[in-house]
Amino acid sequence: MEKNLNKTEALISRFKEITSYQNYDETVDFNLKSTIQGVLITLNHELKKIRCHIKLQINEELGFSGYSGAISQLMQILLE
């Protein structure tokens, strides 16, 4: 049960982060891998339904300055 609570907490945190990024019109510094991982976490339930496994091969140090909300939205559209 504690494992499920931890997953739920992480999911809510990522959802709040992604939502806040979508509301900003200014650029922010963000890590590409963690941003995409966040999208995958929010879509995990849907991906399991279709038995989809995604393997990320992104450099841990790859950072951007830009609109991470746009990246998140693009990933969600591509995966839906």
Residue pairs with C-beta under 8 A, 6 or more apart in sequence:
10 41
11 41
11 42
11 44
14 38
14 41
14 42
15 42
17 38
18 38
18 39
18 42
18 69
18 72
21 28
21 30
21 67
21 68
21 69
21 72
22 69
22 72
22 73
23 69
24 67
24 69
27 65
27 66
27 67
28 65
28 66
28 67
28 68
29 63
29 64
29 65
30 63
30 64
30 65
30 66
30 68
30 71
31 60
31 62
31 63
31 64
32 58
32 62
32 63
32 64
32 71
33 56
33 58
33 59
33 60
33 62
35 68
35 71
35 72
36 56
36 58
36 71
36 75
37 56
38 72
39 72
39 75
39 76
39 79
40 47
40 54
40 56
40 75
40 79
42 76
43 76
43 79
43 80
46 79
46 80
47 53
47 54
47 79
54 79
64 71
